[in-house]
Amino acid sequence: MNLLIAVTIGLLTACGVYLILRLRTFPVILGLTFLSYAVNIFIFISGRLAPGLPPIIDKAAPGYTDPLPQALVLTAIVISFGMTAVLVLMAIGAHLGAGHDRVDLRDDAEAGE
Amino acid sequence: MIEQNLILVLVMLPFLGAVITATLPVNAHNAAAWISGLVLAAGLALMAVFHAPVAEGRILRGVVQWVPALQLNLSFRMDGFSWLFVTLVLAIGVLVVIYARYYLLKTDPVPRFYSFLMAFTGAMLGMLLSGNILLLVVFWELTSVVSFLLIGYWYQGQAARDGARMALIVTAIGGLCLMVAMLILGQIVGSNDLDRVLGSGDLIRAHPLYPLVLALFLIGAFTKSAQFPFHFWLPGAMAAPTPVSAFLHSATMVKAGVFLLIRFSPALGGTEAWFYAVTGTGMATLILGAVIALFRHDLKGLLAYSTISHLGLITALAGIGSKGAILAAIFHIVNHAVFKASLFMAAGIIDHETGTRDMRRLSGLMRLIPLTGTLAIVAAAAMAGVPMLNGFISKEMFFAEAVDWHNGTWLDNSLPYLATFASIFAVAYSLRFIATVFFGPPPVDLPKEPHEPTPWLRRPVEALVLICLVVGMMPGTTLGPVLNQAARAVLGPDTPHFDIAVWHGFNLPLQMSLVALLMGALLYLVFARQIAAGPEGPPLLHRIRAQRIYERLLLALSWRLPRLLHQRIGTEKLQPQLRILVLLALTFAAAVLWRQLAYATEPLANPLSPAFALMWLVGAACALGAAWQAKYHRFAALVLLGGAGLMTCLTFAWFSAPDLAVTQLLVEIVTTVLLLLGLRWLPKRREEIAEDQMLSARLRRLRDFVIAAAAGLGIALVSYAVMTRPLIPNIGDWFLRNAYKEGGGTNVVNVILVDFRAFDTFGEITVLAVVGLTVYALLRRFRPATESTNQPEQQRGEAAAALQDYLTVPGVILRWMFPAMIVVSAYFFMRGHDLPGGGFSAGVTLAIAFLVQYLGSNVRWVEARLTVLPIRWMGFGLLIAGATGLGAGLFGYPFLTAHARYVDLPLIGQVPAATAMLFDLGVYALVVGATVLMLIAIAHQSLRSARLRDQDTPEAESKEAA
């Protein structure tokens, strides 16, 4: 299971990194979303994998997982949504301002992709 | 005790004066001058009180605790040396204020001048009286900053701005070096207390860091007192109003450097390095300043270089460091301050009365302004070192020290010759000042007809010249006691008493003085014409000017180098920057973790669940598919992204994070909607682009793929290493133990968010509010591109009519769902403190409830029936959260302290009523507001573009008709 999650985080990171290196705005936005998935899971697993031990105080509970990474990730999820919104807006603005949707507005050497 | 407080009063007094004068009306010349003068006079009165204890050899102290942990206290001390110096500063200050009252023009803004002058005096006093070496640096920097403001007082002039900036850059660099020197000194000695530092001379000199400390310290002192090669800022600072020059360049600013040299000579001095560096620099400055001064045509320029030269003399004496030399240095500090201040003031009067400071145009002024002329001549004679004037006596003492044998090095042996040589030039430039300005034919073609100035402009000069005369004739009775007092304070109580007399017999120093006087007079008489006709500066040397080198350097550092660097290693493109960022992160992570990344010997076991593995197989396929298709099949990529997001959400749920799962699920929904809305306004890209098949594009993709794979592999390795290690006990355990007891909630994550770490959450919701407003601001100037303003294909043509009501059924269902969703949101909110839920997820839920109304129905229909004011939601949310936090203050608790209890409500039962709940309400409102604002603002664009379309169509039709 550990290995599976590690591979998953790696895969999400790789997809995210590959996409943010693209030249068009939309893939870059998707890439950042992938990266925030990867980072959120990474922070989350720093509390280790603990199925069935939610940090909700209950006399019958056998134990609890570490609540701190969860608190950190919770706000991160909402803020990453805000960040995505700003990026979308900037992408739209850049598209309207420049007439194309490349990330580098003054890109004339590298066409394509 | 009373003296303690009086010292603090003394330091604060000028700053108080600065505040008062700053608030005066712009033209309150008299009031400002009176206040400043009285403040300084009050300071002088305090000095009179201090005289008796200081004369006994006591050190007076005043201490206010400031940052005890850093050993940084507001500690002030006064001994004989600082007493003399402070008195000098205050006395000259009073005279400068009187002079300035009559010198400044009616139109000059008064508050700025006097408040800066007062602040400068305060900084100077603080520096002189600091009993802590770090405090000393603070006041030292303050003098640099305020002198910048004073020199640039007439900021309308280019020269004033340049001069001020140059003075600031040079002295501030020195101040930085001094600060480092003082920090190291404090480390060496183990204390920042000035007395401890001064008493640890042997320790400091034996320390391996001594050369470094000495170098940095000397750069600090030399820049401030304009020693070669940092002397060039001083002539530039002559663009200041004359009262400022008279104050800064006689008694205060430049003297701070020599004050420091003399003050620290017991701690740092006495080594060969000190002698060579300090005496060598001093002598070089002495000669260079004297030679250049002779060739300056500008009156203030001559005086400026003369000041540099005299500062060199004092520095040289500090470098010699014998008891007699220190006494002579202190004596010359006072003498130079007196005659140079009077000369600057006299030069100011001449400038004021004739309209020029060019010595080639001035001549024969003795006939027109005889009183000022006489005063200036006496002061200039003191500067030249004519017997029976104060400058003569300290110069004799300098000569005596130069002749004395000290350490037998070549520099020591050559001192008498160098001193005499410099003195010849000093006599020559003083003579030039007297002869060209006051004698010769009557002046012609002056900008103004000169008259004697108003008597009060002359009074300060008269007072100073009187001191020159009295000290020159009776040095022993006038200044003798305080000078000895000052020298004892620097050198220790066992210093012998020095008898300061006018006549020491026909000894070698007197012969040197006579040689200098004769040779100087001869030099001037022979070369007077050539000097007047020559360039502004000595022959040959005038081409090499330190100022020009400084300007070149400044240009290179502040303009050329940054541009060169930007050209070479910078790029304005985002993609290469991102690539470099990723590569750097990879490199550093690899460098740090190389061979360090050890895996646990007994990894935490977690049996693989086939269902979960299968789930992530789908998730991985989604992620890869999204990355693959992001370019041409954007909608597909978006759906696949949602798949990966859903897997993330399930991962949270699987591993005991119900809160995260709920929030992730809800946010996933709004993110997808957001991206869909965004896609509507981004260009379509379905067609294959030919260039994409070219080799370069393939290579680029391959390169990015390799980078991405490496990054992914790295993160996977790190996460595996993290996951397999046992969890170390951390703060999370504390939260678990105390969540219910102190936070009154069983959902620990929520308690952390709204109670334990509420301040963080407060920051985060503020960020969210800022993000929401940013989106709103960006959208306000949003004008859809023409290609996107057209209606989507589905809404056009014949198909449109058929599809008119295609969402009617879902729309109605969603409308029915609306109240249910509000209830769900309220439920999430209410149970959040004890069970999964809380402000964040409840807020997003309500936002979705609003959003689906927009999705399912016509925007106009929704808007007519439902008014959402997202900005108010956000504002109230932030206010509620902030007010809850402040509310704790009413009960005497720190910001955001929460209180928890349960309340019995009829019908509902026990309900938690923690103040944290109120805070969560703020979070809730803000999340609703921000989410709705972002989504609805984008959604609204279709309304606006429809409106634009409506406007355009009639116009287009009318055009066609025409």
Chai-1 contact restraints between the chains, C-beta under 6 A:
chainA,res_idxA,chainB,res_idxB,connection_type,confidence,min_distance_angstrom,max_distance_angstrom,comment,restraint_id
A,M1,B,N606,contact,1.0,0.0,6.0,A-B,restraint_1
A,M1,B,L608,contact,1.0,0.0,6.0,A-B,restraint_2
A,N2,B,N606,contact,1.0,0.0,6.0,A-B,restraint_3
A,N2,B,M723,contact,1.0,0.0,6.0,A-B,restraint_4
A,N2,B,T724,contact,1.0,0.0,6.0,A-B,restraint_5
A,L4,B,A613,contact,1.0,0.0,6.0,A-B,restraint_6
A,A6,B,A716,contact,1.0,0.0,6.0,A-B,restraint_7
A,A6,B,S719,contact,1.0,0.0,6.0,A-B,restraint_8
A,A6,B,Y720,contact,1.0,0.0,6.0,A-B,restraint_9
A,V7,B,A716,contact,1.0,0.0,6.0,A-B,restraint_10
A,T8,B,W616,contact,1.0,0.0,6.0,A-B,restraint_11
A,I9,B,I715,contact,1.0,0.0,6.0,A-B,restraint_12
A,I9,B,A716,contact,1.0,0.0,6.0,A-B,restraint_13
A,I9,B,S719,contact,1.0,0.0,6.0,A-B,restraint_14
A,G10,B,G712,contact,1.0,0.0,6.0,A-B,restraint_15
A,G10,B,L713,contact,1.0,0.0,6.0,A-B,restraint_16
A,G10,B,I715,contact,1.0,0.0,6.0,A-B,restraint_17
A,G10,B,A716,contact,1.0,0.0,6.0,A-B,restraint_18
A,L11,B,A620,contact,1.0,0.0,6.0,A-B,restraint_19
A,L11,B,A623,contact,1.0,0.0,6.0,A-B,restraint_20
A,L12,B,A623,contact,1.0,0.0,6.0,A-B,restraint_21
A,T13,B,A711,contact,1.0,0.0,6.0,A-B,restraint_22
A,T13,B,G712,contact,1.0,0.0,6.0,A-B,restraint_23
A,T13,B,I715,contact,1.0,0.0,6.0,A-B,restraint_24
A,A14,B,A708,contact,1.0,0.0,6.0,A-B,restraint_25
A,A14,B,A709,contact,1.0,0.0,6.0,A-B,restraint_26
A,A14,B,G712,contact,1.0,0.0,6.0,A-B,restraint_27
A,C15,B,A623,contact,1.0,0.0,6.0,A-B,restraint_28
A,C15,B,A627,contact,1.0,0.0,6.0,A-B,restraint_29
A,V17,B,V582,contact,1.0,0.0,6.0,A-B,restraint_30
A,V17,B,A708,contact,1.0,0.0,6.0,A-B,restraint_31
A,V17,B,A711,contact,1.0,0.0,6.0,A-B,restraint_32
A,Y18,B,A627,contact,1.0,0.0,6.0,A-B,restraint_33
A,Y18,B,D704,contact,1.0,0.0,6.0,A-B,restraint_34
A,Y18,B,A708,contact,1.0,0.0,6.0,A-B,restraint_35
A,L19,B,A627,contact,1.0,0.0,6.0,A-B,restraint_36
A,L19,B,A630,contact,1.0,0.0,6.0,A-B,restraint_37
A,I20,B,L578,contact,1.0,0.0,6.0,A-B,restraint_38
A,L21,B,R579,contact,1.0,0.0,6.0,A-B,restraint_39
A,L21,B,D704,contact,1.0,0.0,6.0,A-B,restraint_40
A,F26,B,R634,contact,1.0,0.0,6.0,A-B,restraint_41
A,F26,B,L682,contact,1.0,0.0,6.0,A-B,restraint_42
A,P27,B,A630,contact,1.0,0.0,6.0,A-B,restraint_43
A,L30,B,A630,contact,1.0,0.0,6.0,A-B,restraint_44
A,L30,B,L641,contact,1.0,0.0,6.0,A-B,restraint_45
A,Y37,B,T648,contact,1.0,0.0,6.0,A-B,restraint_46
A,F42,B,S719,contact,1.0,0.0,6.0,A-B,restraint_47
A,I45,B,M723,contact,1.0,0.0,6.0,A-B,restraint_48
A,S46,B,V722,contact,1.0,0.0,6.0,A-B,restraint_49
A,R48,B,L727,contact,1.0,0.0,6.0,A-B,restraint_50
A,L49,B,N606,contact,1.0,0.0,6.0,A-B,restraint_51
A,L49,B,F655,contact,1.0,0.0,6.0,A-B,restraint_52
A,A50,B,S656,contact,1.0,0.0,6.0,A-B,restraint_53
A,P51,B,W654,contact,1.0,0.0,6.0,A-B,restraint_54
A,P51,B,F655,contact,1.0,0.0,6.0,A-B,restraint_55
A,L53,B,S656,contact,1.0,0.0,6.0,A-B,restraint_56
A,P54,B,S656,contact,1.0,0.0,6.0,A-B,restraint_57
A,P54,B,P658,contact,1.0,0.0,6.0,A-B,restraint_58
A,P55,B,V748,contact,1.0,0.0,6.0,A-B,restraint_59
A,P55,B,V749,contact,1.0,0.0,6.0,A-B,restraint_60
A,I56,B,T746,contact,1.0,0.0,6.0,A-B,restraint_61
A,I56,B,N747,contact,1.0,0.0,6.0,A-B,restraint_62
A,I57,B,Y740,contact,1.0,0.0,6.0,A-B,restraint_63
A,I57,B,T746,contact,1.0,0.0,6.0,A-B,restraint_64
A,Y64,B,L736,contact,1.0,0.0,6.0,A-B,restraint_65
A,T65,B,S656,contact,1.0,0.0,6.0,A-B,restraint_66
A,D66,B,G732,contact,1.0,0.0,6.0,A-B,restraint_67
A,P67,B,G732,contact,1.0,0.0,6.0,A-B,restraint_68
A,P67,B,F735,contact,1.0,0.0,6.0,A-B,restraint_69
A,P67,B,V748,contact,1.0,0.0,6.0,A-B,restraint_70
A,P67,B,V749,contact,1.0,0.0,6.0,A-B,restraint_71
A,L68,B,G732,contact,1.0,0.0,6.0,A-B,restraint_72
A,Q70,B,A657,contact,1.0,0.0,6.0,A-B,restraint_73
A,Q70,B,L660,contact,1.0,0.0,6.0,A-B,restraint_74
A,Q70,B,V749,contact,1.0,0.0,6.0,A-B,restraint_75
A,A71,B,V749,contact,1.0,0.0,6.0,A-B,restraint_76
A,A71,B,I752,contact,1.0,0.0,6.0,A-B,restraint_77
A,A71,B,L753,contact,1.0,0.0,6.0,A-B,restraint_78
A,V73,B,L660,contact,1.0,0.0,6.0,A-B,restraint_79
A,L74,B,D659,contact,1.0,0.0,6.0,A-B,restraint_80
A,L74,B,L660,contact,1.0,0.0,6.0,A-B,restraint_81
A,L74,B,T663,contact,1.0,0.0,6.0,A-B,restraint_82
A,T75,B,E764,contact,1.0,0.0,6.0,A-B,restraint_83
A,I77,B,T663,contact,1.0,0.0,6.0,A-B,restraint_84
A,I77,B,Q664,contact,1.0,0.0,6.0,A-B,restraint_85
A,I77,B,V667,contact,1.0,0.0,6.0,A-B,restraint_86
A,V78,B,F840,contact,1.0,0.0,6.0,A-B,restraint_87
A,F81,B,V667,contact,1.0,0.0,6.0,A-B,restraint_88
A,F81,B,T671,contact,1.0,0.0,6.0,A-B,restraint_89
A,G82,B,L768,contact,1.0,0.0,6.0,A-B,restraint_90
A,G82,B,V771,contact,1.0,0.0,6.0,A-B,restraint_91
A,T84,B,T671,contact,1.0,0.0,6.0,A-B,restraint_92
A,A85,B,L674,contact,1.0,0.0,6.0,A-B,restraint_93
A,A85,B,V775,contact,1.0,0.0,6.0,A-B,restraint_94
A,A85,B,M934,contact,1.0,0.0,6.0,A-B,restraint_95
A,V86,B,V771,contact,1.0,0.0,6.0,A-B,restraint_96
A,V86,B,T774,contact,1.0,0.0,6.0,A-B,restraint_97
A,V86,B,V775,contact,1.0,0.0,6.0,A-B,restraint_98
A,V88,B,G678,contact,1.0,0.0,6.0,A-B,restraint_99
A,L89,B,V775,contact,1.0,0.0,6.0,A-B,restraint_100
A,L89,B,L778,contact,1.0,0.0,6.0,A-B,restraint_101
A,I92,B,W681,contact,1.0,0.0,6.0,A-B,restraint_102
A,G93,B,L778,contact,1.0,0.0,6.0,A-B,restraint_103
A,H95,B,L682,contact,1.0,0.0,6.0,A-B,restraint_104
A,L96,B,A785,contact,1.0,0.0,6.0,A-B,restraint_105
A,D101,B,L682,contact,1.0,0.0,6.0,A-B,restraint_106
A,D101,B,P683,contact,1.0,0.0,6.0,A-B,restraint_107
A,V103,B,L574,contact,1.0,0.0,6.0,A-B,restraint_108
A,V103,B,Q575,contact,1.0,0.0,6.0,A-B,restraint_109
A,D104,B,K573,contact,1.0,0.0,6.0,A-B,restraint_110
A,D104,B,L574,contact,1.0,0.0,6.0,A-B,restraint_111
A,D104,B,Q575,contact,1.0,0.0,6.0,A-B,restraint_112
A,A111,B,E691,contact,1.0,0.0,6.0,A-B,restraint_113
A,G112,B,E691,contact,1.0,0.0,6.0,A-B,restraint_114
A,G112,B,D692,contact,1.0,0.0,6.0,A-B,restraint_115
A,G112,B,A697,contact,1.0,0.0,6.0,A-B,restraint_116
A,E113,B,D692,contact,1.0,0.0,6.0,A-B,restraint_117
A,E113,B,A697,contact,1.0,0.0,6.0,A-B,restraint_118
